[in-house]
Amino acid sequence: MPINRLSLRIVHSLAGGCAALMAWTAAPAAVSAADKLIAVQWSDPEIASFVSANSGASARSLGPTEDDKLAKLKLPVLAFGATPGVVESTFRLGPRPATERDVVVDEDNPVWYQIVERYGDVTVSVSADLRVQHEFAPDKFPIYENKSPGAAPAAGPAVSVFDDRNEGGEEGLLAEYTIMRFGVPYTVTVECTQEAKNECRDTGQISKDSELLKLIRATPPKP
C-alpha cells in the first residue's frame, strides 16, 4: 500500500510510531513480503560512494531507535539534510517551533519507510515503498504537475497542490511531488495549516527544496 495523503494524516494523528505501525499494518491492501518488489539499483555510484565514505563512521543520526529501524530497510533512505526553505519561510509567523519527528517502518517487512517532520504550521514527510509497482506500472507512476494559471516552469520536480478541505481535513493545503532515485520512487508531501497555506502554494520553493534531499542510510544486500 503506497503512502497517500489519507495515510499521512493517520500517522500525524497517532501518538507514536508503534500506534502508527499498527494502523498501517492493519490496512487491508497490505502486501506480503513474498510479493515481487522494485529492484533497487544498488550499484549506483552515489550509493557506493556513500557506503565507502561511511564505512566505520557514523552516518547522520535521527536517534538510536530510529537509526536501528532505518538500518534494517531494504531500500536507500532519503531525508532532508537541512530545514526546507518552505519551512523556514513560516518562521515569520512566530517563534521557531521545536521539530517533532516520527520514523515509521515495518520492521518485519522493511520495504517501506516514512519520515515525518513537524515544524508548527508545516509538516514535511519523505516516503518510499518498494511495493508501489503493485498499483502503478513503473512507466505510469504519477508525477504531478502544477497546472495553475501562469505557473512558471519548475527547474526541479513538478509539484501538485491539493486543497485539504476536499478530503474532509482541516482547512489547509497539501503539496506533493515524486522523484526517482536508485530506481525507487520517493514522495515528498508538504502539509500547511490555514495560516501557512501560501507556503504550500509556493511550488517553486518546494521544488527547489528537493535539492536538500540527501542519502542518509544505505544497506546493500550482502553478496
KEFIBA-554160 format. One record per atom (N, C-alpha, C, CB): residue in one letter; x, y, z. Coordinates in steps of 0.05 Angstrom, whole numbers, plus 5000, padded with zeros to 4 digits. Glycine has a CB too. Layout:
N
aXYZ ...
This chain:
223
m501749765000 m500050005000 m501750255000 m498150005024 p501850404979 p503550644978 p502450854997 p503650754950 i504151035005 i503351245024 i501851455009 i505851365038 n499551545020 n497951755007 n497251965028 n495451634994 r495752165020 r495052385038 r493452285062 r493652605024 l491652095058 l489951995079 l491651855100 l487851805069 s493451675091 s495151535109 s497051725124 s496851315095 l497951935111 l499652135124 l498152255147 l500552345104 r495552325144 r494052445166 r493652245188 r491452555156 i493351985181 i493151785202 i495651785219 i492651505189 v497951785206 v500451785221 v500752025238 v502851765201 h499952265228 h500052505243 h498352495268 h499252745226 s496052355266 s494152365288 s494752165310 s491452315277 l496551985305 l497151785326 l499351875344 l497951525313 a499351765368 a501151865389 a504051795384 a500351755416 g504551575372 g507351495369 g507751305346 g508451375394 g510251225341 g510951055319 g509650775321 g513851015317 c509350665345 c508150395348 c505250405339 c508450295376 a503850605348 a501050625341 a500750665311 a499650855356 a502550825300 a502350865271 a502850615256 a504351085262 l504750455266 l505450205252 l503050015254 l507950075265 m501650005277 m499349835279 m497149905259 m498249845308 a496750175256 a494750265237 a495450195209 a494350565240 w498150215203 w499050155176 w498749865169 w501950245173 t499649695187 t499649405181 t496849295181 t501449265200 a494949435193 a492249335193 a490749405167 a490749455216 a491949565150 a490749635125 a490149395107 a492449845109 p487749375095 p487049135080 p488749095055 p484249145073 a489949305045 a491449285020 a494349215025 a491249545004 a495149135049 a497949075055 a498948845036 a498248985084 v501448865029 v502648675011 v504648505025 v503948814987 s504648245021 s506448065035 s509248095025 s505447775032 a511148005043 a513948025036 a514747845013 a515647965061 a513047645007 a513647454986 a513147574959 a512047204990 d511647794957 d511047914931 d513548044919 d508748114934 k513448064892 k515748184878 k515948484885 k515348154848 l518448574889 l518948844896 l520448994874 l520548854923 i520449254875 i522049414857 i525049344862 i521549724862 a526449314840 a529349254842 a530949514847 a530349104816 v532249534870 v533849764877 v536449754861 v534349774907 q537249984851 q539749994836 q542050044855 q539650234815 w542749824869 w544849844890 w547549904878 w544949584906 s547949864853 s550549924840 s550950214833 s550849754815 d548950384839 d549050664833 d551550784847 d546550814843 p553150944832 p555651064843 p555151224869 p556951234822 e552851354871 e552351514895 e552151334919 e549651674891 i550851104916 i550750914939 i553450814946 i548750684932 a554950734926 a557650624930 a559450834945 a559050544904 s559251084936 s560751294949 s559851344978 s560451554933 f557251334982 f556151375009 f557151145028 f553151385009 v556950905019 v557750675035 v560650685042 v557050405021 s562350765022 s565250785026 s565851005046 s566650834999 a564551235043 a565051465060 a564251415089 a563651715049 n562251245093 n561251195120 n562150935131 n558251205119 s563950805118 s565050555128 s566650605154 s566750415107 g565750485176 g567050525201 g566450795214 g569950495198 a564750955201 a563951215212 a561051225217 a564851445193 s560051435230 s557251455236 s555851635215 s556851575264 a553851525203 a552251675184 a550451865200 a550451495165 r549052045186 r547252225200 r545352065218 r545652395181 s545052155243 s543452015262 s540752155267 s544851975289 l538652005267 l535952115275 l535252025303 l533852025254 g537151905317 g536651795343 g537051495344 g533751865353 p537951385366 p538551095367 p536350915358 p539351015395 t533850955367 t531650785360 t531050805330 t529150855376 e531051055320 e530451105292 e532650985274 e530051405287 d535151015283 d537350915267 d537150615264 d540050995280 d536350475286 d536050185285 d533950105264 d535350075312 k531750255263 k529650205244 k530650235216 k527250385249 l531950455211 l532850515183 l535050325174 l533950805182 a536650225192 a538850045185 a537749775173 a540549985208 k535249715180 k534049455171 k532749475144 k532049365191 l532449725133 l531049765109 l532449645084 l530550055104 k530749535066 k531849415042 k531849615018 k530149175034 l531949875025 l532050075004 l533650315016 l529150174995 p534950474999 p536350705008 p534450905020 p537950834985 v535351055040 v533651245054 v534451535047 v533851205085 l532551685036 l532951965031 l531552125053 l531952045003 a532752345061 a531552525080 a532652805075 a532052435110 f531353005086 f532353275083 f534853315100 f530153485090 g536953415088 g539453455102 g539553725116 g541753445083 a537553895111 a537254155124 a534354225124 a539054375110 t533654425140 t530854505141 t529954625114 t530354725163 p527854515102 p526954615076 p526354915077 p524454455066 g526855055054 g526355335053 g523455405057 g527255445026 v521655225047 v518755275051 v518055285080 v517055065036 v519455135097 v519055135126 v520255395138 v520354885139 e522655455130 e524055695140 e522355945137 e526755735127 s520955965115 s519356205109 s516956235128 s518456205081 t516156015142 t513856045160 t514756135188 t512555775163 f517256155193 f518156235220 f517556535225 f521056185224 r516756675203 r515856955207 r513256965223 r515457085180 l511856735224 l509256735238 l509556735268 l507656485229 g511956685278 g512356685307 g514956555314 g510056545321 p515456495340 p517956365348 p518356105334 p517956325378 r520856035327 r521355785314 r520555555331 r524355765307 p518755375321 p517855155338 p519854935339 p515155045327 a519654775360 a521454535362 a520554335341 a521254415391 t522454195329 t521853995309 t521053735322 t524353955291 e518753625312 e517853365321 e518153175298 e514953375331 r519252935304 r519752745282 r518752465289 r522852725276 d517552335269 d516752055270 d518051905248 d513652025269 v519151675254 v520251495234 v518651245235 v523351435238 v517251175213 v515450945212 v516450735193 v512551035205 v516850495203 v517950275187 v516550015197 v521050255190 d516049835179 d515049575187 d517549395190 d513049445165 e518449355214 e520949215219 e520748925211 e521649235248 d518348815209 d518048535200 d518148505170 d515448415210 n517648725156 n517748735127 n518749005118 n514848675114 p521349055122 p522549325119 p522949405090 p525049335134 v520749435075 v520949505047 v519749785042 v519549295030 w518949925063 w517950195061 w518650355086 w514850195056 y518650615083 y519050785106 y517651055102 y522050825112 q517251195124 q516251465123 q517551625145 q513051475125 i518751845138 i519852025158 i518152275158 i522952095152 v516952335181 v515152565183 v516352765202 v512252475193 e516653015193 e517753225210 e515753455211 e520453325199 r515053525236 r513053745241 r514453995251 r510853645260 y513954215238 y515154475245 y512854675250 y516954575223 g511154625269 g509054805275 g506954805254 g510155085279 d506955015236 d504955045216 d505454885190 d504655335208 v507754755188 v508354595165 v509354325173 v510454745147 t508354115160 t509353845164 t510353745138 t507053665175 v512753625139 v514053525115 v514653225118 v516653675108 s513953065099 s514552775100 s516052685075 s511952615104 v517752485079 v519152355057 v518452055060 v522252405057 s517551935038 s516851655039 s517551505014 s513751625045 a517951245017 a518551074994 a517550795000 a521551074986 d516850644979 d515750374983 d516450204959 d512650394987 l517849984965 l518649804943 l516249654931 l520749614952 r513949664945 r511649524935 r509949694917 r509949424958 v510749934912 v508950124897 v508250034869 v510350394896 q509949864857 q509449774830 q506949594829 q511849624819 h506049494852 h503649334852 h501149494844 h503249194879 e501349754846 e499049924839 e499550084814 e498250104861 f502150154809 f502850314786 f505050194770 f503550604795 a504650174744 a506850084727 a509050284728 a505950034697 p511650204727 p513850394730 p513750624711 p516450244726 d512750574686 d512750794667 d510250964669 d512950684639 k508450904688 k506051054692 k505751164720 k503650884685 f508051164735 f507851264762 f507151564761 f510551224777 p505251654777 p504251934774 p506252144783 p501651964789 i507252304765 i508852534771 i507052774768 i511452554754 y506252904790 y504253114789 y505453374778 y503153164817 e503753524765 e504653774753 e503054004765 e504453764723 n504354234767 n502954474775 n501754604749 n504854674789 k499154584747 k497854684723 k496254944729 k495954474711 s496855084750 s495455324757 s496055534736 s496155424785 p494155724731 p494555934711 p497156094716 p492156124709 g498756124696 g501156294699 g503456154713 g500456534713 a503155894718 a505355754733 a507855754716 a504455464740 a510055824729 a512655824714 a513755544713 a514656014728 p515255474692 p516455204691 p518355164715 p518055174665 a518154934727 a519854874750 a522454744741 a518354684770 a524654834754 a527254714747 a527554444759 a529454894757 g526254394782 g526354144796 g523853974789 g526654174826 p523153794807 p520753634803 p518153794802 p520553414824 a516253704786 a513653834785 a512153784810 a512053744760 v510953994821 v509453984846 v506554014842 v510554194866 s504953854855 s502053884854 s501053984881 s500653624846 v499054164881 v497954274906 v495054184908 v498154584907 f494354094932 f491653994937 f490354144959 f491653684943 d487754194956 d486154324977 d485354104997 d483654474966 d486354115021 d485853905041 d482853895048 d487553955066 r481454115045 r478654115053 r476953935036 r477554395052 n477853875011 n476353704994 n476253415004 n477553704966 e478053345022 e478053075033 e477153065062 e480852955031 g475853275071 g474753275097 g476753345119 g473553015103 g479053435112 g481053505132 g480653795142 g483853475121 e482353885161 e482254155170 e483154335147 e484054195195 e482254595149 e482954775128 e486054805125 e481755055133 g486954785101 g489854795095 g490354695068 g491454645116 l492854665061 l493654565034 l495754355037 l494654795017 l495854185016 l497953975014 l499354024987 l496653695015 a501953994988 a503553994963 a505153734962 a505454244962 e505553624938 e506753364936 e508253334909 e504653144938 y510453194910 y511953124886 y513352854890 y513953344878 t514052734868 t515452474868 t517952494851 t513652244858 i520152384862 i522652374846 i523552084845 i524852554859 m525052014825 m526151744822 m529151754829 m525651634794 r530051584847 r532851554854 r533351264858 r533651724879 f535551164847 f536350884851 f534150694841 f537050834880 g532550784822 g530350614812 g527950604830 g531350334809 v527950774851 v525750774871 v524351044870 v526850714899 p521651044871 p520151304873 p520051394902 p517351274862 y520951644907 y520751764933 y518751994932 y523551874943 t516952004951 t514852204951 t515252394974 t512052084952 v515152654968 v515352864989 v512552994990 v517553074982 t511553015015 t508953145019 t509353375039 t506852945029 v508353605032 v508453845050 v505553915057 v509854085036 e505053925083 e502353985093 e502454245108 e501253755111 c500754435100 c500754705112 c498054765125 c501354915090 t498254895148 t495754985162 t494655215146 t496355055191 q492255305154 q491055535142 q492855785143 q488355595155 e494255815166 e495956045169 e498356045149 e497056055197 a499255805142 a501655775125 a500955685097 a503555585138 k498355705089 k497555585063 k499055715039 k494655615059 n499955965042 n501356085020 n504055945015 n501856385025 e505155825036 e507655675032 e507255435015 e508855595060 c504955295019 c504355065003 c503855134974 c501954915014 r503155384969 r502655474941 r505255554927 r500755714941 d507455574943 d510055654931 d511355404920 d511855794953 t510355314897 t511455074885 t514355104876 t509654994861 g515155344869 g517955384861 g519855324884 g518355674852 q519155424908 q520855374931 q520755074939 q520055544955 i518454964938 i518154674946 i519854504927 i515254584945 s519754574901 s521254424881 s524254464886 s520554504853 k525054704892 k527854764897 k528854614921 k528355064900 d527154584941 d527954444966 d528754154961 d525654464986 s527854044938 s528653764933 s531653734931 s527353674906 e533053954927 e536053944926 e537153874953 e537154204916 l535553904974 l536453855002 l536153565009 l535054035021 l534853404992 l534553114998 l537252974996 l532452984979 k537952845018 k540552715019 k540252415026 k542352845039 l542052255016 l542151975023 l543251955052 l543951815003 i541751845070 i542551835098 i543051555108 i540551975116 r542151355093 r542451075101 r542350895076 r540450995122 a544150715074 a544050515052 a545450265062 a545450625026 t543950045061 t545049785070 t544749585047 t543549685096 p546649585028 p546449405005 p546349115015 p548749434986 p544848945001 p544748655008 p547548535006 p542748504991 k548148345023 k550748215023 k550748014999 k551248065049 p553047994986 p553247804963 p552647524971 p556147824951 
